Amino acid sequence: MRLTSIDAARGVAACLVVAFHANGTVKSYFHEFPFGSWFRFGYAGVDFFFVLSGFVIYTIHANDIGKRDRLARVTFRRFSRIFPTYWIVLGILVLVYVAVPSLGEAHHRDWHAIGKSFVLWPMTDLNILAVAWTLSHELLFYALFGVAILNRRIGISLFLLWQFCLIAWNLSGGSVNFLLNLRNIGFLIGILSAALPYKRPLPLVPIGIFFFLATGTFDSLSLVGNENFLLLCYSLSSGLIVYGLRAPEFLTAKIPRIFLFIGEASYSIYLVHLAMVALLAKVFTRIPHLPGSIVFLALICFGVKHWYCFSSSSREAHASSFKSPYKNHGSYCSSCESSKRLRSSLKTLSKAQA
């Protein structure tokens, strides 16, 4: 059984990021914000993704902590979830930039930058696939979680030390960097959302959504200038939402199919949406007197259909050729399989906390 609420939440977060980039692209090509600044906070979908990642990883792999014989299997699962689709998208982009240099920047054809992009080496602005910077943060989190699988005490201590250092660094006004980026606190909040005993004293999902949107409103209207404060508010409100989604009535709730549709394709949407939005915008510039709002909606609606098709074809491609070497574990490329493992793990955690 699929975890419909998690799929829907993932889909909404993906839509926020797409809307953020679509709004900026329309501004670049049509010199207008179609809906003012109201989609300025769409980048916060990334903060929600980080919280959700911490929640999912801990929920699925909590029982693997301290069991070093499971590291290879866990590593393979994470590897097969991230890299095959990413390499397909990146490979296509590299071929396009090499074949048509006018479509990209100079570093898009630099083999040093291309090599670093393929292994997701942290880079500021030189990654061939611009949105891939978040995947580098994911890999950092996976690496630290892997240490906890090898040695429970050392891994947990190292993770907590990392979180303490990034909080202290940002409170002291330190410059933004990869290792101590405050966005990484989302992984801790996600883990806490899964690890804390579940109780239902308050309607946490509506409360979390309210604070998330309230933060977005203040952000869009430029009423708060402290970026770290905004980021922390987005992460904490995302944590409330994810924690609240543990309620049985949410886990298997009937969700509009469109959100499940987008949620299933969210990773592929995230990877390819920026390039697709830019390409479609260039096409729309050839149509005279086209309102920016129409372009904005068309970029999202028309693009999602093709992103989903890409998602389905890419999953089928690497599911058939990228098989797991571990018996009874399949390819781990199916969102349904992930949902089954997540549901089973949530039941186990609930029993342990009861």
N, C-alpha and C positions, 0 to 999 in steps of 0.2 A: 504494500500500500504506500502510495506517495505521500510525503509530508507537504500537503498543499499550501499551508501557511508559509513555510520556508521557501518553497518555490515562488510563491507570489511576492514575498518580500524581496527576494533576489531579483525578480522581474521589475519591481517598482524602482529599486536602486539603479538597475541598468537604464531604465527610462530617464531617471534624473540626470545621469551622466550624459546620455544621448541628447537630452534637451539642452543641457548646458553648452555642449559643443555645437549643436545645431543653431542655437541662438547667437553664439559668437561668430559662426560661419556666415549667417545671414547678415550680421553687422558688417563683416569684412567685404562681402560681395555686393550687398544691396544698401549698405550705409544706413541701416536702421535696425533697432531692436524691435522685433515684431510685437512683443508683449512687454515692452519697457524693460525693467531690470528684474522682473519676477522670476526668471530662470537663472539668475546669477548664482544662486546657492546650489545648483544642480551638481556641482563638484562634490557635495557632501555625500553623494551616493557612494563614493570611494570609502569614506569613513564608515559607512554602514557595512560595506563589503568586508572591511578589516574586522569589525566586530563579529560579523557573521562567520568569518573564517575562523576566528578564535573559538567561537561557540561550536562549530561543526568539528574542527580538529580535536578539541578536547572530548566532545561527546563520543566521537567514533573511536578515538585512540587512547582514552583515559586508562583503559585496562592494559595498554601496551607499555605504559611508563614503568621503567625499571626492569624490563624484560628484553635484554639486548638481542636475543635470538629473533625478535620480531622486527628489528630495525630494517632489514633488507626488504621485507614485505611491505612495511609502511612506506619506505622510500620509493618503492616501485609504484605504489598506489598514487602518491603525490606526483611523481614524475609523469606518469601516464595521464594524469588529469590536466597538467599544465603544458608540457612541451610539445606533444604531437600537433595539436591544433595551432599553437603559437608558431611552430616552425613552418607550418603550411602557409599561414598568413604572412609571416616575415619573408619567406622565400618568394612568394608572389610579389610582394612589395619591392624586394631587391631587384628582381627581374624587370619590373616596370621602370624603376629608377635608372637602371643601367641601360635599358632599351630606349627610354625617353627621358633624357637628362633634364629637360625643361620642367618636368613635373615635380622635381625634388630639389633639395639643397646639395651643396658640394659634399657634405659629410655622408649623405645617403649613398654615395658611391665609393666611400673610403672603406677599404677592406679591413682596416683596423677597427673601425666603428662597427662594421658588419659582423666581424668575429665576436666582439664584445656583446653585441645585441643577441647573437644566437645563444650565448650562454647566460644571458640576462645579467651581465656584469653591471653594477650600479654606475649610471652615468647621469649627468645633470640634464643636458639638452641634446645629447648626441645619439640617443637610441633611435634606430631606424623606424621602429614602431613606437610612436610618441607615448602611447598610453601604457607601455610595458614597464614603466618605472615602478608601478604598483606591484608587479610580479616579482621584482627584485626584493621588495619588502616582504612579500609572502615567503620567498625562499629563505630569507634571513630568519623568519619566524619558524619555518620548518626545520632549519638547521638547529636552532636552539631546542626545539621540541625533540629532535633526534637525540640530542645530548641527554635529555631527560629519559629517553628510552634506554640509552646505554647505561646511565647511572642516575637513579631517581634523585638522590640528594644533590649531586653536583649540578644536574640539569635544572632542577627547580631553583636552586640558589643562584645559578648563573642568569636564569630568566628574570628573577626578581631583582637582581643587581642591575641588569640591563634596564628594567623599567624604572628603578629608583634613579639611575643615572640620567635617563632621558627626561624625567620629570624635573630633577634638580638643574639640569643643563638649561632647560627652557625657562624655568623660573628665574634663573640668573641672567637671562637675556642672551644666551648663547646663540650663535648663528645657526641657521638651518643646515643640517647635514643628514646624510643617509642613515647612519647608525643611530643617531639620537633624535631623529625626527619625531615630534610629538604624536604624529599620526600612528606610530607604532603602539601607542597606549590602547588602541582599539583591540589589539589581540588579547591584552590582559582583561579588558572589560568583557570581551566575548567569552573568555575562559571562565570568568566569574559568573557570567550569565548561565553557564552550563553547570558549574561546580556547586554553586550555592543551593541549599535546600529550597525546593519550590513551595511557595505559599501564595495564596491568592487573597490578600487583604484588600487590595485595590485593583481597579481595572487598568493594569499597567500598560497594555497596548495603546488604548486611547490617550493615556497620559503621556506616553513616550512620543506618540505621533504629534500631539499638541505642542510639546516642547521642541520637537524637531522642526516643525513648521514655524513655530514662533521664532526660533533661532534663524531659520531661513528668511523670515520676513525682516528681522533686524539686519541681517546680512545684506539682503537685496536692496534695502533702503539706506544702506551705509550708516546705520545708527550706532554700530559698534565697530571700532577700528582695530581692536586687538584680535589678530588672527588666531593666536593660540587659544584665547578664550572661546572663540567661535568653534574652533576645532574640537575643544574639550566638550562643549555643549552638544555638538553633533554626535560625538562618540558616546557620551553618557545617555542621551536620549535614545540612541540606537540600541544601547545595552538594555534599557527599559523595555523597548519593543521586543527584542529578541528573547529576553527573559520571560516576558508575558506570553510569547508565542509557544511556550512550553505547556500551556494549558491544554488539556485533552480536547476541548471543543475547538481549539485553533488548529491543532496538529492535523486533523483530517476534515477540516471545515470545507464546505462547498464554496469554491472560489471561482469567479468568472474565468472562463476558459482562456481569455486573452492574456490574463496575468500568468497563468500556468504556461501558456505558449511562449511568452517572452522570458519567463523564469528559466525554462528548460534551455533556451538558447542564449542565456545572459552572458556566458563567457565569450562565445563567438561574437555576439553583439558588441561586447566591450572591445574586443580586439580589432574588429574591422570597421566600426561605425565612423571613426574620424576620417579615414580615407574615403569611405563611401559618401559621407556627407559633403566633403569637399568636392568630390567628383560630380555628384548630382547638382550641387550649387552652380558649378561651372556650366552645366547643361541648361539650368534654369535662367542663367544670365542672358541666354540667347532669345528668351521670350520677353518682348517689350512690355513695360507697364505691369509687370506681375507683382502683386502686393507681397511684401516680406512675410506677412502672417501666413499666406497660402504656401509660400515656399517652405516656411518653418514646419508646418503640419505635414506637407508632402515629403519632406526629408525624413521625418520620423515614420510615418505610416508606410510609405513606399519602401523605405529602407529595411524596416523590420522584417517584412516578408522575405526579402532576399537574404538577409542575415540569417533567418531561420533555416532557409534552404541550404545555405552554406554550412550551418551548424550540423544539420542532419547528414549531409554528404560527407563532411569531414569526420564525424563520429563513426560513420559506417566504414570509411576508408581505413582509419587507424585501429578500429575495433577488430577488423579482419586480419590486419597485418602485424598488430602490436599486442600479441597475446602474453598473458602473465605466465612466468615460469613456475608459479606456485599453484599447486593442485587445489582445486575447488575454490579458486578465487577469480577465475575469469579475467577479463581485460580491465575491469574497473573504469571503463569509459562511459558507462551508462548512468544517466542521472537517476533512473529508476532503481538501479542497484545501490547507488549511494543513499537514496531515500530509505531503502530497506535497512541498510546498515545503521543509518542515523536513527530510525524509529526503534530498532532493536536496542541500540545503545541508550537511548533515552529511557526506555523501559527499565533497563538494568540500573541506570543511575537513580531513577525514581525509587526502585525497590531498596537500593542501598541507603538512600537518604531517609526512607520511611522509618 
